[in-house]
Amino acid sequence: MKKPLAVVAVGGNALIADEHKNSIPDQYQAVIESVRPVVDMIEAGWDVVLTHGNGPQVGFILRRSELAAGEVAPVPLDYAVGDTQGAIGYMFQKALLNELQTRGISRNVVALVTQTVVSAEDPAFHNPVKPVGAFMDEAIAHQRQQELGWSIAEDAGRGWRRTVPSPLPLDVLERETISALLAQGCIVIACGGGGIPVVRDEHQQLKGVEAVIDKDLASALLAEQLGADLLLIPTGVRQVAVNFGTPQQQWLSNLSVEQAETFIREGQFGAGSMQPKVEAIVKFINNSQQQGKYAKGLITTPEAIKAALNHQTGTWISNN
């Protein structure tokens, strides 16, 4: 009997507890904690593709590159995404193998460098709004804008960050390889940071571009292309809420796609926080349905995944 397939999309910010815990050992400790519920899923009979964000980590690479500009050539943004795929993929690969071994489970784990096709004509290249890197206070952000030519923006009340273009993902190039690895029983880490953004030129040759891709949208596309049963997006709250932070706040256990789309139009989820996650899941479910596949989405905290899969918490989104 074929196992159900879940794409689990872990955020890059989830690996950094706070500004004082952003070292590689600190990030690896966060990875160790984040893989435990993933292995719970594997024990429960799921096949898993793990995707991850990389916003802070890409920002760190770019900042190091700027500081070292007098000594070595700068790192282009697409190569920075590739660097983070390798480094973060290695952390997840090692942590998953260790956790599996601890539980007596024998599975291969593969971290795959993944490219995602975007359009060279995407308007995002003229409107850089995707945050990367560490949070800064406003004065430092404006100083780096003046000195380094950065685009900057305030990020959901949490501080200021550098912003870069974020075009829409159109195709995950390595999807067939990922499918083949899954068929061999592998746990796959893929689409790190949304994938390395590439375009095709007039000769259909691939070319990297200076951008980053939204991890949740790329995960939704990959889940659709793999025919996944579930897109799971761990986040900072156990459930999605409407009227958040008001006396009318209401936590949601279940949402139909139609309800989710209504709440998105009403601006209930916050454009810089929960809304992109809900939008990604809705897109995944709708596109899967067009292909005759019944799929669901789930949003909850990492530590609540096991309970959420048993419908004890979390927010489930479906076409029911």
LOGU-446995 format. One record per residue (C-alpha): x, y, z. Coordinates in steps of 0.001 Angstrom, whole numbers, padded with zeros to 6 digits, always signed. Example, Ala and Ser with C-alpha at 12.3 -4.5 7.8 and 13.67 -1.06 7.14 Angstrom:
// LOGU-446995
+012300-004500+007800+013670-001060+007140
***
This chain:
// LOGU-446995
+000000+000000+000000+001379+003377-001018+002187+005689+001879+000638+009167+002027+003052+011925+001025+003527+015169+002931+005593+018194+001982+006698+019875+005213+007847+023476+004768+010075+024696+007623+010809+028425+007774+014349+029818+007750+013470+032060+010697+012454+028944+012668+016139+028036+012863+017043+031285+014630+015550+031675+018108+016610+035326+018477+019340+037752+017447+021652+036352+020119+021258+032747+018914+022089+032872+015216+025391+030965+015112+025714+027726+013149+025663+025614+016368+022566+027499+017519+020856+026890+014182+021782+023217+014241+020265+022844+017706+017027+024339+016328+017178+021851+013434+017575+018947+015886+014401+020047+017646+012495+020637+014413+013146+017182+012936+011642+015253+015857+008025+015853+014824+008999+015062+011215+010314+011688+012342+007079+011238+014314+005316+011541+010949+007639+009017+009357+006980+006603+012235+003258+007115+011682+003588+005979+008045+004119+009186+006053+006583+009726+003249+008113+013177+003654+009732+015820+001501+011198+018528+003725+011561+022042+002348+013041+024977+004210+013380+028726+004138+016683+030592+004090+015933+034313+004414+018178+035040+007413+020931+032737+006189+021045+034290+002706+021223+037673+004360+024184+036568+006457+026045+035382+003337+025355+038653+001543+026507+040669+004558+029730+038656+004842+030257+039190+001142+029854+042948+001537+032271+043082+004477+034865+041086+002522+034407+042964-000761+037952+044326-000634+039420+040825-000389+037230+038453-002448+034624+038719-005201+031005+039141-004007+028575+036210-003946+025661+036590-006418+022252+036072-004854+021441+032849-006725+024733+031336-005546+023948+032445-002001+020685+030479-002242+022682+027478-003462+025119+027872-000560+022274+027840+001963+020680+024804+000328+023892+022908+000929+024520+024130+004470+020949+023932+005779+020337+020704+003865+023413+019229+005566+022061+020220+008986+018683+018619+008316+020280+015551+006738+022541+014948+009740+019830+015641+012318+017303+013385+010559+019783+010511+010258+020680+010812+013948+017048+010913+015050+016139+007976+012813+019058+005961+014180+018012+006774+017761+014573+005347+017014+015902+002303+015205+014592+003378+011789+016689+002635+008716+016011+005179+005950+018192+007062+003497+018100+010866+003665+019036+012979+000643+019520+016757+000470+019089+017834-003150+020228+021103-004713+017045+022310-006390+016436+024875-009158+013131+026651-009660+012203+028243-012980+010823+031782-012898+009911+034243-015650+012472+036862-016628+009491+039167-017174+008123+038744-013652+007245+042218-012284+008892+041297-008968+012258+042177-010513+011123+045811-010510+009610+045625-007013+011984+044003-004483+009813+043257-001434+011033+039878-000093+012842+040261+003278+016223+038562+003723+018826+038706+006421+018747+039721+010045+016383+042227+011603+017792+045728+012155+016622+048894+013822+015433+051628+011483+018564+053766+011761+020927+050956+010753+018607+049904+007913+018558+053410+006447+022338+053696+006875+022882+050525+004829+020363+051724+002275+022443+054864+001780+025849+053157+001883+025090+049920+000027+022087+050753-002151+019813+048277-000373+016066+048160-000707+014663+047966+002837+011288+047561+004517+009758+047153+007948+008846+043486+008446+005535+042804+010238+006382+044869+013308+009518+042860+014050+012140+045271+012718+013702+046374+009428+015237+044039+006850+016818+044125+003424+014412+043291+000575+015098+041595-002763+012983+040482-005783+010739+037436-005258+009322+036156-008577+006623+033476-008728+007814+029872-009048+006759+028193-012305+008496+024807-012305+010720+022764-009988+013352+021319-012313+014337+018380-010111+010779+017168-009431+011273+013878-011319+014486+013172-009411+012646+013848-006148+009875+011442-007207+012474+008778-008040+014154+009200-004646+010790+008909-002891+010053+005717-004824+013325+004314-003457+012201+005037+000105+014327+008135+000661+013433+011097+002837+014173+014104+000626+015240+017627+001569+014550+019837-001448+013539+023271-002686+015604+025002-000012+014831+028686+000103+012183+028145-002563+014806+026780-004944+017615+028544-006769+015846+030963-009150+016680+030356-012803+015278+031570-016128+015588+030098-019613+017131+032221-022343+016130+032240-026018+018092+028995-026504+016375+027352-023484+019640+027534-021556+019368+028009-017789+020614+031210-016191+020598+032103-012496+018978+035399-011497+019369+037764-008556+016251+036910-006554+014802+034626-003911+011577+032628-004163+008898+032423-001497+009445+029118+000295+005746+028435+000858+004749+029080-002765+007594+026894-004020+006628+024182-001531+003027+024362-002742+004187+024005-006350+006433+021069-005480+003656+019395-003475+001318+019788-006453+003878+018413-008915+004603+015415-006675+000904+014668-006138+001293+015110-002378-001590+014436-000020-000650+017135+002486+001167+020473+002582+002188+021112+006182+003522+024546+007133+004905+024749+010683+004743+028256+012110+004711+030184+015387+001105+029559+016447-000835+026317+016928-003820+027545+014927-004786+030255+012480-007049+032986+013867-009403+035619+012520-009752+039032+014196-006315+038329+015638-005391+040420+018684-008933+041759+019207-011685+040811+021674-013358+038993+018738-010330+036770+018096-011335+033275+017012-009037+030280+016564-009873+028083+013598-009663+024282+013599-010986+023780+010070-011268+026021+007041-012751+025320+003661-010896+026768+000691-013862+029064+000086-013729+030370+003671-009961+030837+003447-010298+032834+000234-012931+035041+001855-010729+035725+004869-007776+036501+002575-009885+039099+000721-010880+040598+004076-007218+040893+005095-007715+038679+008134-004348+036938+008065-001762+039708+007695+000056+040149+004392+003487+039770+005989+002762+036861+008312+000020+034222+007998-001540+035219+004668+001243+033858+002394+001009+030479+004157-002766+030257+003733-002505+031447+000115+000097+028788-000656-002069+026022+000785-005167+027251-001069-003224+027311-004333-001924+023781-003698-005400+022415-002943-007073+024113-005907-004402+023049-008397-004389+019497-007021-008168+019311-007389-007902+020367-011026-005684+017326-011522-008206+015051-009805-006249+014859-006540-007877+015404-003143-005333+017213-000953-005257+019084+002344-003187+021700+004124-002244+022034+007783-000789+024942+009766+000457+024489+013334+003578+024775+015493+006394+022235+015063+005878+020750+018519+002128+020328+017890+002458+018442+014571+001771+015015+016077-001356+016240+017866-002470+018217+014811-002239+015153+012564-004633+013513+015024-006949+016546+014675-006377+017617+018280-005067+021068+017318-003825+022966+014262-005795+024494+011396-006805+022121+008588-007658+023570+005190-009479+021439+002614-012199+021420-000010-014627+019629+002309
***
